[in-house]
Amino acid sequence: MLSTMATCNSHGQDSSYFLGWEEYEKNPYHELDNPNGIIQMGLAENQLSFDLLESWIENNPNSSGFTAESSCSFKEIALFQDYHGLPAFKNALVDFMSEIRENKVVFNPKNLVLTAGATSANETLMFCLADPGDAFLLPTPYYPGFDRDLKWRTGAEIVPIHCSSSNGFRITKSALEDAYQEAQKKNLKVKGVLVTNPSNPLGTSLSLNELNLLVNFITSKNLHLISDEIYSGTVFSSPGFISIMEVLKNIDLVNTDVGKHVHVVYSLSKDLGLPGFRIGAIYSNDDAVVSAATKMSSFGLISSQTQYLLSQILSDKKFTKHYLTENRRRLKQRHEMLEKALLKTGVRCLKGNAGLFSWVDMRCLLSEQTFEGEMELWKKIVYEVGLNISPGSSCHCDEPGWFRVCFANMSKETLTLAMQRLSSFVDSTVKKTNRRHNKLAVGGNSRKSKSLPKWVFSLSFTTRNRKVGEERSLVETDD
Ligand SMILES: Cc1ncc(COP(=O)(O)O)c(C=O)c1O
């Protein structure tokens, strides 16, 4: 009795990414009420600097628009319904976006379209740029929500740009060309490329080389480029963040046809840690896209009270400067804490410089180097270890054994506990593997024991040496 759209499964709700959340909801960790519950490490939420926002609100009690002292009356805000958005908010938001980019680029509020989060921004851009059946190329691994946001209601298709651990999952010219060919083989019309910069789930920002490659690629093929820069304010160490808008400016392409084909998506869900407020935006140099997206934004506007509140927070330059610096410092600290704890356990991460998560290499813990092996490990980590992390397959990673582990949505104490749980799990896995190995050796099958993967030896080596304080990776990577 329902429509095809309502019943089709391209929403992706059955992905392990969302299933992990469901398992967490059934048994959520709480230090007092449920100390053995599942710790949520599959949610890219930034709670590290929430206290800064709370104190701003406390110091500015009239910022809600609900008190007699507010600069704008309750009635004015409640009745406001222009889908172009509050001018004061748009001005403040573009200034904030420039500040994140160290004022190397200036954004014109006329080119900004407000949307209910980046989710709505990405879908709206798809509606503007692609007809049903048209394709966008996306580097793998990518944010699992894109299957829902880009494909579900629009009918657009995603074709993967296959990236691999051999070069740290960087985008290459041949990977772009291969994806384009793959789409053509499937008779899909390619309309553009979509990247997240910095990347979710990799936690890395795109290099200038990759950005130039992308500009050259869309120029040669006459394509659009969407740059989802939702994590732009989370870059906490070098190399820094380069926005696609900065690249266009530096090569004088902003006001050209190529410049008009480039669109930036932004949101305050990550940088300010306000996903519940649903504050997103599209920035485009193409007036036709701005106009179409503005009309479509009727389906996902930001409430005027939220716009009013944020226009005041973001106009407080002293606050935004302090917030951005302090938030980066805290993210860096937390990221280091996670990486060090993992390394002690013997597990390595991709070198990251941004985001609210690390891209963790757990190939050494797989019983077999397959996606079945990855699922088996994931289930153990969720149900036995009590950690909800996101398997790489849910992010369309081509190589089994990678997991996204979030670190900014919990307290230091919870992160410490999570790492203790993981450490015990790794220890018991090592013991089991060693017992199996010894049995094989005792059984006299020395040829078989020789054929055990390299990491088994590395794993037992690390565990032994950990006692004397040595930190060595378990992972014998091929990259
Ligand atoms: C790359 C990326 N784009 C978009 C979104 C959606 O963000 P929002 O909460 O602003 O809709 C997310 C959320 O995790 C994301 O990681």
The ligand as an ORCA input file, in Angstrom:
! r2SCAN-3c Opt
* xyz 0 1
  C      30.466     14.160      5.701
  C      29.141     14.445      6.324
  N      28.228     15.140      5.625
  C      27.020     15.402      6.151
  C      26.656     14.976      7.414
  C      25.295     15.326      7.959
  O      25.416     16.418      8.824
  P      24.186     17.236      9.423
  O      24.026     16.794     10.840
  O      24.580     18.679      9.364
  O      22.992     16.954      8.600
  C      27.579     14.265      8.177
  C      27.230     13.782      9.513
  O      27.857     12.954     10.122
  C      28.859     14.001      7.623
  O      29.783     13.328      8.302
*
